[in-house]
């Protein structure tokens, strides 16, 4: 949900548009997190086919609104701001919490962003997975096109990654495995429905009230049938997550999402992406030729290193995930994962978020949540 800016890169042979996200901002909220309150050995037993009673951890889907209108929603506060519009916490007349994404139709770049908004709504309406954000309703008036989506009380994964870093800690291998396995199921579902996501990163992964991750922000997603020489010439996504084929502007497919998953796995463990550099040309060269370094973490298994290395294969034809979910089921790092239990959310989450129930916006930036609402703006958004 972070802002996205367009940078026009001029080449001698062909001008192309590049979609690039800005440098990540430091956190300002001082929310306290119990980072790893679960006993990791006990949690790992759950992950590896434990026969304990997991049903206590199963969550139930949020109730979709019935015959809701914009006027039936109460705007509580702002949650964030993105290139497409502002995000608000709203409540229905039954006190059910949702997020409302309000996208203005009359601002600069509104036309291009409107295309992303419509694209996101079209794709989300075709997805149904526990690890993908849910779209419930769409509204439109003279000035705004708005979307009622699932509210994820835990905030985004980047928030928690930065808090872990600030407290001098690191994600463990079991915790990383939990999130990555959930995302594997989400990405595989997206691919099965005929789409490529193209923007996997911590900012676009939200944590629900139960701690499970959900992929959001589908503005850059695209149908697999639309990937061709023209569309692939545009470097789309976030530079640190670019695959070699995106850097080289080659034709690509769904394998770019598995590369991004490899970058995310590495970042969870090492608090940085493997090929980053302040110099864009050096960063691009690193992506194309450099192998990731695993020094500094002697507590991770050879199987996990192999998992990351296969996801970050420079040869997209040999990249893990090309054969779908079967590649992951067969990989030694994941060979004992009970995928059915995971999909049914029967595992306890590695993050135990203290105090979340006492504040609905505990894990969102205070610069938004504590800001006074612009009443006139709210009236324009909910106007029929």
Secondary structure, DSSP 8 states (H G I E B T S, - for coil): ---EEEEEE--SS--EEEEEE------------BTT-S-HHHHHHHHTT--S--GGG--------SS--GGG-EEEEEEEE-SS-EEEEEE-TT--EEEEEEEESSSTTHHHHHHHHHHHHHHHTT---TTB--EEEEEE-SSEEEEEEE--TT-BHHHHHHHHHHTT----HHHHHHHHHHHHHHHHHHHHTTEE----SGGGEEE-TTS-EEE---TT-EEGGG-SHHHHTS-BS-GGG--HHHHTT----THHHHHHHHHHHHHHHHSS-TT--SSHHHHHHHHHH-----TT-TTS-HHHHHHHHHHT-SSGGG-TTTTTHHHHHHSGGGTT--HHHHHTT-S--S-B-TTGGG-TTTTS-HHHHTS---HHHHHHHH--
